[in-house]
Amino acid sequence: MKKLGVAVIGTGQWGKNHARVYSELASTELVAICDVNPERAKAMAAQYGVKAYSDSTKMLKDKSIEAVNVCTWSTILAKEALKTLNAGKHVLVEKPMATTPQQAEKLVQTAQENGLHLTVGFLMRFIPGLQSIRQSVESKKIGELVCATAKRVSQWPERIGDVGVVKDSAIHDIDVMRFISGEDPISVYAKMGSMRIKKFEDYAHIMLTYKDGKSAFIESNWLTPYKTRTLTVTGSDAIMRLDYITQDLLIEQQKESVQPRYPFQEPLKAELQHFVDCIVEKKKPLVTGEDGVRALQVATAAMQSSAKNRAIQLKR
């Protein structure tokens, strides 16, 4: 079977993980690595025996590259993704996808016009426990959905330098809330600030409200001495608790609590394999470009809410 030729732009910690996974997948051939720092690009390319570039424009001329993962600084994600789409390559762009929703919408439009796959790096969707929660909400296995609460806290990741905690971390949970509820919130109210990192917000509390009255709460910060990644979904008949780190899922019912067992899987590997399968089989991805736009719209509204100290109504 012909392998899909892939490349990675960006050699930060996450770009390194993308390159590693592609080198491990049987369905892909890692062709090239690109980074603005030539030495970093050469070092990583040498590790996998592939070509190194410091200019993505030159790399994108390689016809053997069919798909590209964009893992750059957040503020240039949209620029590199747009360049890649215009070069006729399929794109997986890391979150937050773009700096503004307008930039994100341009990526979606360009992908559609060129008949290309565009997906966004919301890898939480590939954790079996979260997929189980979504199915349970959709089938009303836990009764009526009442609310959901996400907690994503840790110390400041030193890799971050161009966005705050909302677009780097909380945006994952914004997407998760859309994923499990199957709908967009109608308003967002948020409080955020900078306790240690003065350049960007390092903590945020976000409340999403929906048309039928249910709510979602997101706590995210870079202030906590240890990492916590959890989701609690409350239904009228049961409560589901997911630990993203261990992938353990607990279902609490009136008469008993059960803990279903799912084989542990690396979310990134599942995400990249799915991306490749969608390209080869020409099927719709689990995470679309539109999903990225919607999540960025909510994140942007959350930041506006905090700045204006009022709830922001979201366009439907």
Contacts in CASP RR format, 6 or more apart in sequence:
PFRMAT RR
TARGET T0000
AUTHOR 0000-0000-0000
METHOD contacts of the structure
MODEL  1
MKKLGVAVIGTGQWGKNHARVYSELASTELVAICDVNPERAKAMAAQYGV
KAYSDSTKMLKDKSIEAVNVCTWSTILAKEALKTLNAGKHVLVEKPMATT
PQQAEKLVQTAQENGLHLTVGFLMRFIPGLQSIRQSVESKKIGELVCATA
KRVSQWPERIGDVGVVKDSAIHDIDVMRFISGEDPISVYAKMGSMRIKKF
EDYAHIMLTYKDGKSAFIESNWLTPYKTRTLTVTGSDAIMRLDYITQDLL
IEQQKESVQPRYPFQEPLKAELQHFVDCIVEKKKPLVTGEDGVRALQVAT
AAMQSSAKNRAIQLKR
1 27 0 8 1.000
3 26 0 8 1.000
3 27 0 8 1.000
3 28 0 8 1.000
3 29 0 8 1.000
4 27 0 8 1.000
4 28 0 8 1.000
4 29 0 8 1.000
4 66 0 8 1.000
4 67 0 8 1.000
4 276 0 8 1.000
4 279 0 8 1.000
4 280 0 8 1.000
5 28 0 8 1.000
5 29 0 8 1.000
5 30 0 8 1.000
5 31 0 8 1.000
5 64 0 8 1.000
5 65 0 8 1.000
5 66 0 8 1.000
5 67 0 8 1.000
6 22 0 8 1.000
6 28 0 8 1.000
6 29 0 8 1.000
6 30 0 8 1.000
6 31 0 8 1.000
6 65 0 8 1.000
6 66 0 8 1.000
6 67 0 8 1.000
6 68 0 8 1.000
6 69 0 8 1.000
6 276 0 8 1.000
7 30 0 8 1.000
7 31 0 8 1.000
7 32 0 8 1.000
7 33 0 8 1.000
7 34 0 8 1.000
7 59 0 8 1.000
7 62 0 8 1.000
7 65 0 8 1.000
7 67 0 8 1.000
7 68 0 8 1.000
7 69 0 8 1.000
8 15 0 8 1.000
8 18 0 8 1.000
8 19 0 8 1.000
8 22 0 8 1.000
8 30 0 8 1.000
8 32 0 8 1.000
8 33 0 8 1.000
8 34 0 8 1.000
8 68 0 8 1.000
8 69 0 8 1.000
8 71 0 8 1.000
9 34 0 8 1.000
9 35 0 8 1.000
9 56 0 8 1.000
9 59 0 8 1.000
9 68 0 8 1.000
9 69 0 8 1.000
9 70 0 8 1.000
9 71 0 8 1.000
9 72 0 8 1.000
9 80 0 8 1.000
9 84 0 8 1.000
10 33 0 8 1.000
10 34 0 8 1.000
10 35 0 8 1.000
10 70 0 8 1.000
10 71 0 8 1.000
10 72 0 8 1.000
11 19 0 8 1.000
11 33 0 8 1.000
11 35 0 8 1.000
11 37 0 8 1.000
11 40 0 8 1.000
11 41 0 8 1.000
11 43 0 8 1.000
11 44 0 8 1.000
12 35 0 8 1.000
12 40 0 8 1.000
12 71 0 8 1.000
12 159 0 8 1.000
13 159 0 8 1.000
14 71 0 8 1.000
14 94 0 8 1.000
14 159 0 8 1.000
15 69 0 8 1.000
15 71 0 8 1.000
16 44 0 8 1.000
17 268 0 8 1.000
18 69 0 8 1.000
18 71 0 8 1.000
18 268 0 8 1.000
18 272 0 8 1.000
19 30 0 8 1.000
19 33 0 8 1.000
19 44 0 8 1.000
19 47 0 8 1.000
19 48 0 8 1.000
21 266 0 8 1.000
21 268 0 8 1.000
21 269 0 8 1.000
21 272 0 8 1.000
22 28 0 8 1.000
22 30 0 8 1.000
22 69 0 8 1.000
22 272 0 8 1.000
23 30 0 8 1.000
23 48 0 8 1.000
24 269 0 8 1.000
25 269 0 8 1.000
25 272 0 8 1.000
25 273 0 8 1.000
25 276 0 8 1.000
27 273 0 8 1.000
27 276 0 8 1.000
27 277 0 8 1.000
27 280 0 8 1.000
28 272 0 8 1.000
28 276 0 8 1.000
30 48 0 8 1.000
30 50 0 8 1.000
31 50 0 8 1.000
31 51 0 8 1.000
31 62 0 8 1.000
31 64 0 8 1.000
31 65 0 8 1.000
32 45 0 8 1.000
32 50 0 8 1.000
32 51 0 8 1.000
32 52 0 8 1.000
32 53 0 8 1.000
32 59 0 8 1.000
32 62 0 8 1.000
32 65 0 8 1.000
33 41 0 8 1.000
33 44 0 8 1.000
33 45 0 8 1.000
33 48 0 8 1.000
33 50 0 8 1.000
33 51 0 8 1.000
33 52 0 8 1.000
33 53 0 8 1.000
34 41 0 8 1.000
34 52 0 8 1.000
34 53 0 8 1.000
34 54 0 8 1.000
34 55 0 8 1.000
34 56 0 8 1.000
34 59 0 8 1.000
35 41 0 8 1.000
35 44 0 8 1.000
35 53 0 8 1.000
35 54 0 8 1.000
36 54 0 8 1.000
37 54 0 8 1.000
38 52 0 8 1.000
38 54 0 8 1.000
41 52 0 8 1.000
41 53 0 8 1.000
41 54 0 8 1.000
42 52 0 8 1.000
44 52 0 8 1.000
45 51 0 8 1.000
45 52 0 8 1.000
46 52 0 8 1.000
51 59 0 8 1.000
51 62 0 8 1.000
53 59 0 8 1.000
56 80 0 8 1.000
56 83 0 8 1.000
56 84 0 8 1.000
57 83 0 8 1.000
59 65 0 8 1.000
60 68 0 8 1.000
60 83 0 8 1.000
60 84 0 8 1.000
60 87 0 8 1.000
60 89 0 8 1.000
61 87 0 8 1.000
65 89 0 8 1.000
66 89 0 8 1.000
66 90 0 8 1.000
66 279 0 8 1.000
67 89 0 8 1.000
67 90 0 8 1.000
67 91 0 8 1.000
67 92 0 8 1.000
67 117 0 8 1.000
67 275 0 8 1.000
67 276 0 8 1.000
67 279 0 8 1.000
68 84 0 8 1.000
68 89 0 8 1.000
68 90 0 8 1.000
68 91 0 8 1.000
68 92 0 8 1.000
69 91 0 8 1.000
69 92 0 8 1.000
69 93 0 8 1.000
69 94 0 8 1.000
69 272 0 8 1.000
70 77 0 8 1.000
70 80 0 8 1.000
70 81 0 8 1.000
70 84 0 8 1.000
70 91 0 8 1.000
70 92 0 8 1.000
70 93 0 8 1.000
70 94 0 8 1.000
71 94 0 8 1.000
72 80 0 8 1.000
72 94 0 8 1.000
73 161 0 8 1.000
73 162 0 8 1.000
74 94 0 8 1.000
74 96 0 8 1.000
74 99 0 8 1.000
74 162 0 8 1.000
74 163 0 8 1.000
74 167 0 8 1.000
74 168 0 8 1.000
75 99 0 8 1.000
75 162 0 8 1.000
75 163 0 8 1.000
77 93 0 8 1.000
77 94 0 8 1.000
77 96 0 8 1.000
77 97 0 8 1.000
77 98 0 8 1.000
77 99 0 8 1.000
78 93 0 8 1.000
78 97 0 8 1.000
78 98 0 8 1.000
78 99 0 8 1.000
78 103 0 8 1.000
78 104 0 8 1.000
78 106 0 8 1.000
78 107 0 8 1.000
80 93 0 8 1.000
81 91 0 8 1.000
81 93 0 8 1.000
81 97 0 8 1.000
81 98 0 8 1.000
81 107 0 8 1.000
81 118 0 8 1.000
82 106 0 8 1.000
82 107 0 8 1.000
82 110 0 8 1.000
84 91 0 8 1.000
85 91 0 8 1.000
85 107 0 8 1.000
85 110 0 8 1.000
85 111 0 8 1.000
85 114 0 8 1.000
85 116 0 8 1.000
85 118 0 8 1.000
86 110 0 8 1.000
86 114 0 8 1.000
88 114 0 8 1.000
88 116 0 8 1.000
89 116 0 8 1.000
90 116 0 8 1.000
90 117 0 8 1.000
90 118 0 8 1.000
90 275 0 8 1.000
90 279 0 8 1.000
91 107 0 8 1.000
91 111 0 8 1.000
91 116 0 8 1.000
91 117 0 8 1.000
91 118 0 8 1.000
91 119 0 8 1.000
92 119 0 8 1.000
92 120 0 8 1.000
92 121 0 8 1.000
92 271 0 8 1.000
92 272 0 8 1.000
92 275 0 8 1.000
93 107 0 8 1.000
93 118 0 8 1.000
93 119 0 8 1.000
93 120 0 8 1.000
93 121 0 8 1.000
94 120 0 8 1.000
94 121 0 8 1.000
95 120 0 8 1.000
95 121 0 8 1.000
95 122 0 8 1.000
95 167 0 8 1.000
95 168 0 8 1.000
95 171 0 8 1.000
95 172 0 8 1.000
95 175 0 8 1.000
95 292 0 8 1.000
95 295 0 8 1.000
96 163 0 8 1.000
96 167 0 8 1.000
96 168 0 8 1.000
96 171 0 8 1.000
96 292 0 8 1.000
96 295 0 8 1.000
96 296 0 8 1.000
96 299 0 8 1.000
97 104 0 8 1.000
97 107 0 8 1.000
97 120 0 8 1.000
97 289 0 8 1.000
97 292 0 8 1.000
97 293 0 8 1.000
97 295 0 8 1.000
97 296 0 8 1.000
98 104 0 8 1.000
98 106 0 8 1.000
98 107 0 8 1.000
98 296 0 8 1.000
100 296 0 8 1.000
100 300 0 8 1.000
101 293 0 8 1.000
101 296 0 8 1.000
101 297 0 8 1.000
101 300 0 8 1.000
104 289 0 8 1.000
104 292 0 8 1.000
104 293 0 8 1.000
104 296 0 8 1.000
105 293 0 8 1.000
107 118 0 8 1.000
107 289 0 8 1.000
108 118 0 8 1.000
108 289 0 8 1.000
108 290 0 8 1.000
108 293 0 8 1.000
110 116 0 8 1.000
111 117 0 8 1.000
111 118 0 8 1.000
111 289 0 8 1.000
117 275 0 8 1.000
117 278 0 8 1.000
117 279 0 8 1.000
117 285 0 8 1.000
118 288 0 8 1.000
118 289 0 8 1.000
119 275 0 8 1.000
119 278 0 8 1.000
119 285 0 8 1.000
119 286 0 8 1.000
119 287 0 8 1.000
119 288 0 8 1.000
119 289 0 8 1.000
120 287 0 8 1.000
120 288 0 8 1.000
120 289 0 8 1.000
120 291 0 8 1.000
120 292 0 8 1.000
120 295 0 8 1.000
121 271 0 8 1.000
121 287 0 8 1.000
122 172 0 8 1.000
122 175 0 8 1.000
122 176 0 8 1.000
122 179 0 8 1.000
122 287 0 8 1.000
122 291 0 8 1.000
122 292 0 8 1.000
122 295 0 8 1.000
123 267 0 8 1.000
123 268 0 8 1.000
123 270 0 8 1.000
123 271 0 8 1.000
124 130 0 8 1.000
124 172 0 8 1.000
124 173 0 8 1.000
124 175 0 8 1.000
124 176 0 8 1.000
124 179 0 8 1.000
124 244 0 8 1.000
124 267 0 8 1.000
125 131 0 8 1.000
125 175 0 8 1.000
125 176 0 8 1.000
125 179 0 8 1.000
125 271 0 8 1.000
125 286 0 8 1.000
125 287 0 8 1.000
126 265 0 8 1.000
126 267 0 8 1.000
126 268 0 8 1.000
126 270 0 8 1.000
126 271 0 8 1.000
126 274 0 8 1.000
126 286 0 8 1.000
127 242 0 8 1.000
127 244 0 8 1.000
127 247 0 8 1.000
127 265 0 8 1.000
127 267 0 8 1.000
128 247 0 8 1.000
128 249 0 8 1.000
128 262 0 8 1.000
128 263 0 8 1.000
128 265 0 8 1.000
129 242 0 8 1.000
129 247 0 8 1.000
129 249 0 8 1.000
129 262 0 8 1.000
130 176 0 8 1.000
130 179 0 8 1.000
130 180 0 8 1.000
130 231 0 8 1.000
130 242 0 8 1.000
130 244 0 8 1.000
132 240 0 8 1.000
132 249 0 8 1.000
132 260 0 8 1.000
132 262 0 8 1.000
133 180 0 8 1.000
133 231 0 8 1.000
133 233 0 8 1.000
133 240 0 8 1.000
133 242 0 8 1.000
133 249 0 8 1.000
134 179 0 8 1.000
134 180 0 8 1.000
135 141 0 8 1.000
136 142 0 8 1.000
136 233 0 8 1.000
136 238 0 8 1.000
136 240 0 8 1.000
136 251 0 8 1.000
137 145 0 8 1.000
137 180 0 8 1.000
137 181 0 8 1.000
137 233 0 8 1.000
138 182 0 8 1.000
141 237 0 8 1.000
141 238 0 8 1.000
142 233 0 8 1.000
142 235 0 8 1.000
142 236 0 8 1.000
142 237 0 8 1.000
142 238 0 8 1.000
142 239 0 8 1.000
142 240 0 8 1.000
142 251 0 8 1.000
143 235 0 8 1.000
143 236 0 8 1.000
143 237 0 8 1.000
143 238 0 8 1.000
144 235 0 8 1.000
144 236 0 8 1.000
145 180 0 8 1.000
145 181 0 8 1.000
145 214 0 8 1.000
145 233 0 8 1.000
145 234 0 8 1.000
145 235 0 8 1.000
146 214 0 8 1.000
146 234 0 8 1.000
146 235 0 8 1.000
146 236 0 8 1.000
147 214 0 8 1.000
147 215 0 8 1.000
147 216 0 8 1.000
147 217 0 8 1.000
147 233 0 8 1.000
147 234 0 8 1.000
148 176 0 8 1.000
148 177 0 8 1.000
148 180 0 8 1.000
148 181 0 8 1.000
148 216 0 8 1.000
148 217 0 8 1.000
148 231 0 8 1.000
148 232 0 8 1.000
148 233 0 8 1.000
148 234 0 8 1.000
149 216 0 8 1.000
149 217 0 8 1.000
149 218 0 8 1.000
149 219 0 8 1.000
149 231 0 8 1.000
149 232 0 8 1.000
149 234 0 8 1.000
150 173 0 8 1.000
150 176 0 8 1.000
150 177 0 8 1.000
150 216 0 8 1.000
150 217 0 8 1.000
150 218 0 8 1.000
150 219 0 8 1.000
150 220 0 8 1.000
150 230 0 8 1.000
150 231 0 8 1.000
150 232 0 8 1.000
151 219 0 8 1.000
151 220 0 8 1.000
151 228 0 8 1.000
151 229 0 8 1.000
151 230 0 8 1.000
151 231 0 8 1.000
152 169 0 8 1.000
152 170 0 8 1.000
152 172 0 8 1.000
152 173 0 8 1.000
152 218 0 8 1.000
152 219 0 8 1.000
152 220 0 8 1.000
152 228 0 8 1.000
152 229 0 8 1.000
153 219 0 8 1.000
153 220 0 8 1.000
153 221 0 8 1.000
153 222 0 8 1.000
153 223 0 8 1.000
153 224 0 8 1.000
153 227 0 8 1.000
153 228 0 8 1.000
154 221 0 8 1.000
154 222 0 8 1.000
154 224 0 8 1.000
154 226 0 8 1.000
154 227 0 8 1.000
154 228 0 8 1.000
155 222 0 8 1.000
155 223 0 8 1.000
155 224 0 8 1.000
155 225 0 8 1.000
155 226 0 8 1.000
155 227 0 8 1.000
156 196 0 8 1.000
156 197 0 8 1.000
156 202 0 8 1.000
156 222 0 8 1.000
156 223 0 8 1.000
157 168 0 8 1.000
157 222 0 8 1.000
160 168 0 8 1.000
160 200 0 8 1.000
160 222 0 8 1.000
161 199 0 8 1.000
161 200 0 8 1.000
163 200 0 8 1.000
164 197 0 8 1.000
164 200 0 8 1.000
164 201 0 8 1.000
164 202 0 8 1.000
165 192 0 8 1.000
165 200 0 8 1.000
165 201 0 8 1.000
165 202 0 8 1.000
165 203 0 8 1.000
165 204 0 8 1.000
165 220 0 8 1.000
165 221 0 8 1.000
165 222 0 8 1.000
166 190 0 8 1.000
166 192 0 8 1.000
166 201 0 8 1.000
166 204 0 8 1.000
166 206 0 8 1.000
166 220 0 8 1.000
166 299 0 8 1.000
166 302 0 8 1.000
166 303 0 8 1.000
167 296 0 8 1.000
167 299 0 8 1.000
169 220 0 8 1.000
169 222 0 8 1.000
170 204 0 8 1.000
170 206 0 8 1.000
170 218 0 8 1.000
170 220 0 8 1.000
170 299 0 8 1.000
170 302 0 8 1.000
171 295 0 8 1.000
171 296 0 8 1.000
171 299 0 8 1.000
173 218 0 8 1.000
173 220 0 8 1.000
173 231 0 8 1.000
174 206 0 8 1.000
174 208 0 8 1.000
174 218 0 8 1.000
174 295 0 8 1.000
174 298 0 8 1.000
174 299 0 8 1.000
174 302 0 8 1.000
175 287 0 8 1.000
175 291 0 8 1.000
175 292 0 8 1.000
175 295 0 8 1.000
176 231 0 8 1.000
177 185 0 8 1.000
177 208 0 8 1.000
177 216 0 8 1.000
177 218 0 8 1.000
178 184 0 8 1.000
178 291 0 8 1.000
178 294 0 8 1.000
178 295 0 8 1.000
178 298 0 8 1.000
180 233 0 8 1.000
181 210 0 8 1.000
181 214 0 8 1.000
181 216 0 8 1.000
183 210 0 8 1.000
183 211 0 8 1.000
184 294 0 8 1.000
184 298 0 8 1.000
184 314 0 8 1.000
184 316 0 8 1.000
185 208 0 8 1.000
185 209 0 8 1.000
185 210 0 8 1.000
185 216 0 8 1.000
185 298 0 8 1.000
185 314 0 8 1.000
186 209 0 8 1.000
186 210 0 8 1.000
186 211 0 8 1.000
186 313 0 8 1.000
186 314 0 8 1.000
186 316 0 8 1.000
187 208 0 8 1.000
187 209 0 8 1.000
187 311 0 8 1.000
187 312 0 8 1.000
187 313 0 8 1.000
187 314 0 8 1.000
188 206 0 8 1.000
188 207 0 8 1.000
188 208 0 8 1.000
188 209 0 8 1.000
188 298 0 8 1.000
188 301 0 8 1.000
188 302 0 8 1.000
188 305 0 8 1.000
188 311 0 8 1.000
188 312 0 8 1.000
188 314 0 8 1.000
189 206 0 8 1.000
189 207 0 8 1.000
189 209 0 8 1.000
189 305 0 8 1.000
189 310 0 8 1.000
189 311 0 8 1.000
189 312 0 8 1.000
190 204 0 8 1.000
190 205 0 8 1.000
190 206 0 8 1.000
190 207 0 8 1.000
190 302 0 8 1.000
190 303 0 8 1.000
190 305 0 8 1.000
190 306 0 8 1.000
191 204 0 8 1.000
191 205 0 8 1.000
191 306 0 8 1.000
192 201 0 8 1.000
192 203 0 8 1.000
192 204 0 8 1.000
192 205 0 8 1.000
192 206 0 8 1.000
192 302 0 8 1.000
192 303 0 8 1.000
192 306 0 8 1.000
193 201 0 8 1.000
193 202 0 8 1.000
193 203 0 8 1.000
193 204 0 8 1.000
193 306 0 8 1.000
194 200 0 8 1.000
194 201 0 8 1.000
194 202 0 8 1.000
194 203 0 8 1.000
195 202 0 8 1.000
195 203 0 8 1.000
195 223 0 8 1.000
196 202 0 8 1.000
196 222 0 8 1.000
196 223 0 8 1.000
197 222 0 8 1.000
201 303 0 8 1.000
201 306 0 8 1.000
202 221 0 8 1.000
202 222 0 8 1.000
202 223 0 8 1.000
203 220 0 8 1.000
203 221 0 8 1.000
203 222 0 8 1.000
203 223 0 8 1.000
204 218 0 8 1.000
204 219 0 8 1.000
204 220 0 8 1.000
204 221 0 8 1.000
204 302 0 8 1.000
204 306 0 8 1.000
205 217 0 8 1.000
205 218 0 8 1.000
205 219 0 8 1.000
206 217 0 8 1.000
206 218 0 8 1.000
206 220 0 8 1.000
206 302 0 8 1.000
207 215 0 8 1.000
207 216 0 8 1.000
207 217 0 8 1.000
207 218 0 8 1.000
208 215 0 8 1.000
208 216 0 8 1.000
208 217 0 8 1.000
208 218 0 8 1.000
208 298 0 8 1.000
209 215 0 8 1.000
209 311 0 8 1.000
210 216 0 8 1.000
227 245 0 8 1.000
228 245 0 8 1.000
229 243 0 8 1.000
229 244 0 8 1.000
229 245 0 8 1.000
230 241 0 8 1.000
230 242 0 8 1.000
230 243 0 8 1.000
230 244 0 8 1.000
231 241 0 8 1.000
231 242 0 8 1.000
231 244 0 8 1.000
232 239 0 8 1.000
232 240 0 8 1.000
232 241 0 8 1.000
232 242 0 8 1.000
233 239 0 8 1.000
233 240 0 8 1.000
233 241 0 8 1.000
233 242 0 8 1.000
237 253 0 8 1.000
237 254 0 8 1.000
238 251 0 8 1.000
238 252 0 8 1.000
238 253 0 8 1.000
239 251 0 8 1.000
239 252 0 8 1.000
240 249 0 8 1.000
240 250 0 8 1.000
240 251 0 8 1.000
240 252 0 8 1.000
241 249 0 8 1.000
241 250 0 8 1.000
241 251 0 8 1.000
241 252 0 8 1.000
242 248 0 8 1.000
242 249 0 8 1.000
242 250 0 8 1.000
243 249 0 8 1.000
247 262 0 8 1.000
247 264 0 8 1.000
247 265 0 8 1.000
248 259 0 8 1.000
249 259 0 8 1.000
249 260 0 8 1.000
249 262 0 8 1.000
250 257 0 8 1.000
250 258 0 8 1.000
250 259 0 8 1.000
251 257 0 8 1.000
251 258 0 8 1.000
251 259 0 8 1.000
251 260 0 8 1.000
271 287 0 8 1.000
274 285 0 8 1.000
274 286 0 8 1.000
275 285 0 8 1.000
277 283 0 8 1.000
278 284 0 8 1.000
278 285 0 8 1.000
297 314 0 8 1.000
297 315 0 8 1.000
298 314 0 8 1.000
301 312 0 8 1.000
301 314 0 8 1.000
302 312 0 8 1.000
304 312 0 8 1.000
305 311 0 8 1.000
305 312 0 8 1.000
END
